[in-house]
Amino acid sequence: MNLQTKIATKESPQHPDRLSFLDSIRGVAALAVLLEHVGSVLWPGFQLFVHNSFNFGKFGVAAFFLTSGFVIPFSLERGDSLRKFWISRFFRLYPLYWLSLAVVVGLYFAGVPGEFEPGFTSHLWRNIFVNATMLQQFVRVPHAEGLYYTLCMELALYLFLSFLFLKKWNRFSLSIAWFASVVLAAAGVLVPLLAHRRIPMAGLFYFLCFFLGTVVYRNFTGTVSDKSLGLLFSFVAVGTLADVYCNYVLVKKANPDELFTFWAVALPWSVAVAVFLLAYVLRAHKFPQAFVWLGTISYSVYLFHPAVARIVLLAPLPAALAFFVVLAAVILTAAFTYNFVEQPFIGFGKKIQRRGSDTFPRTPVEFKTAGCACNG
């Protein structure tokens, strides 16, 4: 069974051009990140919970990178063109990101409570300009919004996959994932034990999640067997548990805001992988439309929920009511920005792709890859 046939037979009837299981995961992930950020502000007890028991943000980001790893190889390989891929990525990510940045900066000048990362205002206009490039992580410039770091990570992965594509190594997803898994498992144990230093465990695990997602995509296309998939994920499970113990229990960060227990990290990452795999296994089934729709607007939810929360929380509302008002306001804002900013620019990007690209074969199935909150 070829790729297009597999896609056509596995898609939801309501969404003939999407794999709805991916959108459902993104919808859940977007809600988890929102719950993490807003709940930690509203309830002191919730702040303790996410540091001691289950960190919803870590679950959400891991889930986003897993889904991104699945869809990005498809997006790159279906057109067989780096030009088309980068045009698509640019118009999916940057216009909405620039609007988000403008809102964040606008709230700062309006005096709405909320803080930039340390050092941002010392070179305000320079840092705003660098943030507009989405490359600030690479030049050690503070983020205007803390969650922007995941977008920088995504760009790094796009560059890496583009390099693999040029070298025609992009099909070696299983070997790359094994290499990344072994290196992370070894470094995550040896560095804390021998040097008594932590590695940047969270960021490296999210990179690994992306590569795991690509392997699941290869399983979807029939080039990686179920047995190979099972062996890889079993190794990752054992290696990650050991790494979390060494980097979050044996060696801790000095910043008290960055202190997490073993379970607060291991559980959300494990659940993210389990949810992703379960949804993949059940991909032929119908998924809840509410989560599919939330997944569709998840990039907007991800980008705008901190700013919307800052505005809503200016009102002296009871915590529970404030949370639901924030949730409703975020969803309404995301629906608006998706329909009037994100979608039009995606369509504009497709028009540019088609100009002068008639020589490229077009697949009969359009597989939409909405920007993740982490952008997949």
C-alpha positions as CSV (number, residue, x, y, z in Angstrom):
1,M,0.0,0.0,0.0
2,N,1.6,3.3,-1.1
3,L,1.7,6.4,1.1
4,Q,-1.2,8.3,-0.5
5,T,-3.5,5.2,-0.2
6,K,-2.5,4.8,3.5
7,I,-3.3,8.4,4.1
8,A,-6.6,8.3,2.4
9,T,-7.8,5.2,4.2
10,K,-6.7,6.4,7.7
11,E,-8.1,9.9,7.7
12,S,-11.2,11.0,9.5
13,P,-14.2,11.4,7.2
14,Q,-14.8,14.9,8.7
15,H,-11.3,15.9,7.8
16,P,-10.3,14.3,4.6
17,D,-7.1,16.2,4.3
18,R,-5.8,15.8,7.9
19,L,-4.8,13.1,10.2
20,S,-7.2,14.0,13.1
21,F,-5.2,12.1,15.7
22,L,-2.4,14.7,15.4
23,D,-4.8,17.6,15.8
24,S,-6.4,15.9,18.9
25,I,-3.0,15.5,20.5
26,R,-2.2,19.2,19.8
27,G,-5.5,20.2,21.2
28,V,-4.8,18.4,24.5
29,A,-1.2,19.7,24.5
30,A,-2.3,23.3,24.1
31,L,-4.7,23.0,27.0
32,A,-2.0,21.5,29.1
33,V,0.4,24.3,28.5
34,L,-2.3,26.9,29.2
35,L,-3.3,25.1,32.4
36,E,0.4,25.1,33.5
37,H,0.9,28.8,33.0
38,V,-2.4,30.1,34.2
39,G,-2.9,27.7,37.0
40,S,0.5,28.4,38.5
41,V,-0.4,32.1,38.7
42,L,-3.9,31.6,40.2
43,W,-3.3,28.8,42.7
44,P,-0.1,28.5,44.9
45,G,-1.0,24.9,45.6
46,F,-1.0,24.2,41.9
47,Q,2.5,25.6,41.6
48,L,3.6,23.0,44.2
49,F,1.8,20.3,42.3
50,V,3.5,20.9,39.0
51,H,6.9,21.0,40.7
52,N,6.3,17.9,42.8
53,S,3.9,15.7,41.0
54,F,3.0,16.3,37.3
55,N,4.2,19.2,35.2
56,F,1.6,19.9,32.6
57,G,3.9,22.2,30.6
58,K,6.4,19.4,30.1
59,F,3.7,17.1,28.9
60,G,2.4,19.6,26.4
61,V,5.7,20.6,24.9
62,A,6.8,16.9,24.6
63,A,3.5,16.1,22.9
64,F,3.9,19.0,20.5
65,F,7.4,17.9,19.5
66,L,6.3,14.3,18.9
67,T,3.5,15.5,16.5
68,S,5.9,17.9,14.8
69,G,8.3,15.1,14.2
70,F,5.6,13.2,12.5
71,V,4.3,15.9,10.2
72,I,7.5,17.8,9.2
73,P,9.1,15.0,7.2
74,F,5.9,14.7,5.3
75,S,5.8,18.4,4.6
76,L,9.3,18.4,3.4
77,E,9.3,15.2,1.3
78,R,5.9,15.5,-0.3
79,G,7.0,18.5,-2.5
80,D,10.5,17.2,-2.8
81,S,11.7,20.8,-2.6
82,L,13.4,22.8,0.1
83,R,12.1,26.0,-1.5
84,K,8.5,24.9,-1.1
85,F,9.1,23.7,2.4
86,W,10.6,26.9,3.7
87,I,8.0,29.1,2.0
88,S,5.4,27.0,3.8
89,R,7.1,27.2,7.1
90,F,7.7,30.9,6.9
91,F,4.1,31.8,6.2
92,R,2.8,29.4,8.7
93,L,5.0,30.6,11.5
94,Y,6.2,34.2,11.2
95,P,3.1,36.4,10.5
96,L,1.3,35.0,13.6
97,Y,4.5,35.1,15.6
98,W,5.1,38.8,14.7
99,L,1.6,39.6,15.8
100,S,2.2,37.8,19.1
101,L,5.5,39.7,19.6
102,A,3.7,43.0,18.8
103,V,1.1,42.2,21.4
104,V,3.7,41.3,24.1
105,V,5.6,44.5,23.5
106,G,2.4,46.6,23.3
107,L,1.3,45.3,26.7
108,Y,4.7,46.3,28.1
109,F,4.4,49.9,26.9
110,A,0.8,49.9,28.1
111,G,2.0,49.1,31.6
112,V,0.2,45.8,31.9
113,P,1.8,43.6,34.6
114,G,4.2,41.0,33.2
115,E,7.9,40.6,32.9
116,F,10.3,40.1,30.0
117,E,13.1,37.7,30.6
118,P,16.0,39.2,32.6
119,G,18.1,41.6,30.6
120,F,15.5,42.2,27.9
121,T,14.8,45.8,28.6
122,S,18.5,46.8,28.9
123,H,18.7,46.7,25.1
124,L,14.9,46.9,24.4
125,W,14.7,47.7,20.7
126,R,17.7,45.6,19.7
127,N,16.1,42.6,21.6
128,I,12.7,43.2,20.0
129,F,14.4,43.2,16.5
130,V,16.3,40.0,17.2
131,N,13.2,38.4,18.6
132,A,11.4,39.2,15.3
133,T,13.9,36.9,13.6
134,M,12.9,34.0,15.9
135,L,16.7,33.3,16.2
136,Q,17.3,34.9,19.6
137,Q,18.1,31.6,21.3
138,F,21.1,31.1,19.0
139,V,22.6,34.5,19.7
140,R,21.9,34.5,23.5
141,V,19.3,37.3,23.3
142,P,16.5,37.1,25.9
143,H,13.1,36.0,24.7
144,A,10.3,38.5,24.8
145,E,8.0,35.7,25.9
146,G,9.5,32.6,27.6
147,L,7.7,30.1,25.5
148,Y,9.4,31.4,22.3
149,Y,12.3,29.1,23.1
150,T,10.4,26.2,21.6
151,L,10.0,28.0,18.3
152,C,13.8,28.5,18.2
153,M,14.2,24.8,18.8
154,E,11.8,24.0,15.9
155,L,13.8,26.2,13.6
156,A,17.0,24.3,14.5
157,L,15.3,21.0,13.7
158,Y,14.0,22.4,10.4
159,L,17.6,23.3,9.5
160,F,18.8,19.9,10.5
161,L,16.2,18.1,8.4
162,S,16.9,20.3,5.5
163,F,20.6,19.3,5.7
164,L,19.5,15.6,5.8
165,F,17.3,16.2,2.8
166,L,20.1,17.7,0.8
167,K,22.4,14.8,1.7
168,K,19.5,12.3,0.9
169,W,19.9,11.0,4.5
170,N,16.4,12.0,5.5
171,R,15.1,8.4,5.2
172,F,17.5,7.2,7.9
173,S,15.1,8.3,10.7
174,L,15.4,5.0,12.7
175,S,19.2,5.2,12.8
176,I,19.2,8.9,13.7
177,A,16.7,8.3,16.5
178,W,18.8,5.4,17.8
179,F,21.9,7.5,17.8
180,A,20.2,10.4,19.5
181,S,18.7,8.1,22.1
182,V,21.9,6.3,23.0
183,V,23.9,9.6,23.2
184,L,21.3,11.3,25.4
185,A,21.0,8.2,27.6
186,A,24.8,8.0,28.1
187,A,25.4,11.7,28.6
188,G,22.4,12.1,30.9
189,V,23.9,9.5,33.2
190,L,27.6,10.0,32.9
191,V,27.8,13.8,33.1
192,P,26.0,14.0,36.4
193,L,27.8,11.0,37.9
194,L,31.3,11.9,36.7
195,A,31.3,15.7,36.5
196,H,28.4,16.4,39.0
197,R,26.8,18.7,36.4
198,R,23.5,18.7,34.8
199,I,22.9,18.5,31.1
200,P,20.1,20.6,29.5
201,M,17.8,17.6,29.9
202,A,14.5,19.1,28.9
203,G,15.7,20.7,25.7
204,L,17.5,17.5,24.6
205,F,14.5,15.4,25.4
206,Y,12.3,17.6,23.3
207,F,14.7,17.2,20.4
208,L,14.6,13.4,20.9
209,C,10.8,13.6,20.9
210,F,11.0,15.1,17.4
211,F,13.1,12.3,16.1
212,L,10.8,9.7,17.7
213,G,7.9,11.3,15.9
214,T,9.8,10.9,12.6
215,V,10.3,7.2,13.3
216,V,6.6,6.8,13.9
217,Y,6.0,8.6,10.6
218,R,8.3,6.0,8.9
219,N,6.2,3.3,10.6
220,F,3.1,4.9,9.1
221,T,4.7,4.8,5.6
222,G,5.7,1.2,6.1
223,T,9.5,1.6,6.2
224,V,10.0,1.0,9.9
225,S,8.5,-2.2,11.4
226,D,6.4,-2.4,14.6
227,K,9.1,-4.4,16.2
228,S,11.8,-1.8,15.5
229,L,9.4,0.9,16.8
230,G,8.8,-1.1,20.0
231,L,12.5,-1.7,20.6
232,L,13.4,2.0,20.2
233,F,10.7,3.2,22.5
234,S,11.5,0.6,25.1
235,F,15.1,1.8,25.2
236,V,14.0,5.4,25.3
237,A,11.8,4.7,28.3
238,V,14.6,3.1,30.3
239,G,17.2,5.7,29.3
240,T,14.9,8.6,30.0
241,L,14.0,7.4,33.5
242,A,17.7,7.1,34.3
243,D,18.5,10.5,32.9
244,V,15.6,12.2,34.8
245,Y,16.8,10.7,38.1
246,C,20.4,11.8,37.5
247,N,19.6,15.3,36.3
248,Y,16.7,16.2,38.5
249,V,17.4,14.2,41.7
250,L,21.1,13.7,42.0
251,V,22.1,17.1,40.6
252,K,19.6,19.9,40.9
253,K,19.5,23.4,39.5
254,A,20.3,26.4,41.7
255,N,17.2,28.3,40.6
256,P,14.3,27.3,43.0
257,D,11.8,27.9,40.2
258,E,13.5,25.2,38.2
259,L,13.5,22.5,40.9
260,F,11.3,19.5,40.0
261,T,10.9,16.1,41.6
262,F,11.6,12.9,39.6
263,W,7.8,12.3,39.2
264,A,7.0,15.8,38.1
265,V,9.3,15.3,35.1
266,A,9.1,11.5,34.4
267,L,5.4,11.2,34.5
268,P,4.4,14.0,32.1
269,W,7.1,12.9,29.6
270,S,6.0,9.3,29.8
271,V,2.3,10.2,29.5
272,A,3.1,12.4,26.4
273,V,4.7,9.5,24.7
274,A,2.0,7.1,25.7
275,V,-0.8,9.4,24.5
276,F,1.0,9.9,21.2
277,L,1.5,6.2,20.6
278,L,-2.1,5.4,21.7
279,A,-3.6,8.0,19.4
280,Y,-1.4,6.7,16.6
281,V,-2.6,3.1,17.1
282,L,-6.2,4.4,17.2
283,R,-5.7,6.8,14.2
284,A,-8.4,5.1,12.1
285,H,-11.0,6.0,14.7
286,K,-13.0,9.2,15.0
287,F,-11.5,11.7,17.5
288,P,-13.5,14.3,19.5
289,Q,-14.2,17.2,17.3
290,A,-13.5,19.7,20.1
291,F,-9.9,18.5,20.5
292,V,-9.5,18.3,16.7
293,W,-10.6,21.9,16.4
294,L,-8.4,23.0,19.3
295,G,-5.5,21.3,17.6
296,T,-6.2,23.3,14.5
297,I,-5.9,26.6,16.4
298,S,-3.2,25.3,18.8
299,Y,-0.4,27.5,17.4
300,S,-2.6,30.6,18.1
301,V,-3.5,29.2,21.6
302,Y,0.1,28.7,22.3
303,L,1.3,32.1,21.2
304,F,-1.4,34.3,22.7
305,H,-2.5,32.6,26.0
306,P,0.1,34.4,28.1
307,A,-0.8,37.9,26.9
308,V,-4.6,37.2,27.1
309,A,-4.1,35.9,30.6
310,R,-2.3,39.0,31.7
311,I,-5.2,41.2,30.5
312,V,-7.9,39.1,32.0
313,L,-6.1,38.7,35.3
314,L,-6.2,42.5,35.8
315,A,-9.8,42.0,36.9
316,P,-10.2,41.0,40.6
317,L,-12.0,37.7,39.9
318,P,-12.1,34.6,42.0
319,A,-9.4,32.1,40.9
320,A,-11.8,29.5,39.5
321,L,-13.8,32.0,37.6
322,A,-10.7,33.8,36.4
323,F,-9.3,30.5,34.9
324,F,-12.5,29.9,32.9
325,V,-12.6,33.5,31.7
326,V,-9.0,33.2,30.6
327,L,-9.8,29.9,28.8
328,A,-12.7,31.3,27.0
329,A,-10.9,34.5,26.0
330,V,-7.9,32.5,24.8
331,I,-10.0,30.3,22.6
332,L,-11.9,33.2,21.2
333,T,-8.7,35.1,20.5
334,A,-7.1,32.0,18.9
335,A,-10.1,31.3,16.7
336,F,-10.0,35.0,15.5
337,T,-6.2,35.0,14.8
338,Y,-6.4,31.6,13.1
339,N,-9.1,32.7,10.8
340,F,-8.0,36.2,10.0
341,V,-4.2,36.0,10.3
342,E,-2.9,32.4,10.3
343,Q,-5.1,30.9,7.5
344,P,-4.9,33.9,5.1
345,F,-1.1,33.8,5.3
346,I,-1.0,30.1,4.9
347,G,-3.0,30.5,1.7
348,F,-0.8,33.3,0.5
349,G,2.3,31.0,1.1
350,K,0.6,28.3,-1.0
351,K,0.1,30.8,-3.9
352,I,3.8,31.7,-3.8
353,Q,4.7,28.0,-3.7
354,R,2.7,27.4,-6.9
355,R,4.4,30.3,-8.8
356,G,7.1,28.9,-10.9
357,S,6.8,25.4,-9.4
358,D,4.5,23.7,-11.9
359,T,7.4,21.4,-12.7
360,F,7.1,19.8,-9.3
361,P,4.7,16.9,-9.0
362,R,1.8,17.5,-6.7
363,T,0.5,14.7,-4.5
364,P,-3.2,14.0,-4.7
365,V,-3.6,14.5,-1.0
366,E,-2.9,17.7,0.8
367,F,-1.7,17.0,4.3
368,K,-2.0,20.2,6.4
369,T,0.6,20.8,9.1
370,A,-0.6,23.5,11.4
371,G,2.1,25.4,13.2
372,C,2.9,23.9,16.5
373,A,2.9,25.3,19.4
374,C,5.5,24.0,18.6
375,N,4.6,24.1,15.2
376,G,4.4,20.9,13.4
